[in-house]
C-alpha cells in the first residue's frame, strides 16, 4: 500500500482579518490564505460575520469554524501552493 500523500495537513490556523487566515502545515511551512472568494457562499455564508470568521482554528488536519464549517484539507493545501506563487 502506498503512503504517497499529495497535501500537507493544517496543524494551526489563525484569522488575521475578515478574509485572511494564516495556516501552518505539518511540514512546518506557513501560508496566508485569502478566503474572500468563498465567504457568503453556500456553507460558508456565516464567514461574512467578522466575529465568526475570527473563530477559525485547525482541527482534523484542516481549517474549521464552529457549526461544522470547514474547508477540505486538500483545498487548504492547494490554496497555500497558489499563495506561494
C-alpha positions in Angstrom: 0.0 0.0 0.0 1.4 3.4 -1.0 1.9 6.1 1.6 2.0 8.8 -1.1 0.2 12.0 0.0 -0.3 15.0 -2.2 -1.1 17.5 0.5 0.0 18.6 4.0 -2.4 18.7 6.9 -3.1 22.0 8.6 -1.8 21.9 12.2 -2.5 25.6 13.2 -4.7 28.3 11.9 -5.4 31.9 12.9 -7.6 34.6 11.3 -5.6 37.7 10.5 -8.5 39.9 9.4 -12.0 39.4 8.0 -10.8 37.4 5.0 -7.3 36.2 5.7 -6.2 33.1 7.6 -2.6 32.1 8.4 -2.2 28.3 8.1 0.7 26.3 9.4 1.2 22.8 7.9 2.7 19.6 9.2 5.9 20.1 7.2 6.4 23.5 9.0 5.5 25.7 6.1 3.0 28.5 6.5 0.8 30.4 4.2 -1.6 33.3 4.3 -4.9 32.3 2.6 -7.3 34.8 1.2 -10.8 33.3 1.6 -12.8 36.3 0.4 -13.9 34.3 -2.7 -15.9 31.8 -0.6 -17.3 34.0 2.1 -21.1 34.3 1.9 -21.4 31.3 -0.5 -23.3 28.1 0.4 -22.0 26.5 3.6 -19.6 29.4 4.2 -22.3 32.1 4.5 -21.5 32.6 8.2 -17.9 33.6 7.4 -19.2 37.0 6.3 -19.6 37.8 10.0 -16.1 39.1 11.1 -16.6 37.8 14.7 -17.4 34.4 13.4 -14.6 34.3 10.8 -12.1 35.1 13.6 -13.0 31.8 15.3 -11.0 29.9 12.7 -8.7 27.2 14.0 -7.1 24.0 13.0 -8.7 20.6 13.6 -8.9 17.3 11.8 -6.0 18.5 9.5 -7.8 21.5 8.1 -9.2 24.9 8.9 -12.5 24.8 10.8 -15.1 27.1 12.4 -18.0 26.4 14.8 -21.2 24.8 13.5 -19.3 22.2 11.4 -18.0 24.7 8.8 -14.7 23.8 7.3 -12.6 23.5 4.2 -11.3 20.3 2.7 -7.7 19.7 3.7 -6.7 19.3 0.1 -8.3 22.7 -0.7 -6.3 24.4 2.1 -3.1 23.0 0.7 -3.9 23.9 -2.9 -4.7 27.5 -1.8 -1.4 27.6 0.1 0.5 26.5 -3.0 -1.2 29.2 -5.1 -0.4 31.8 -2.4 3.3 30.9 -2.6 3.5 31.7 -6.3 
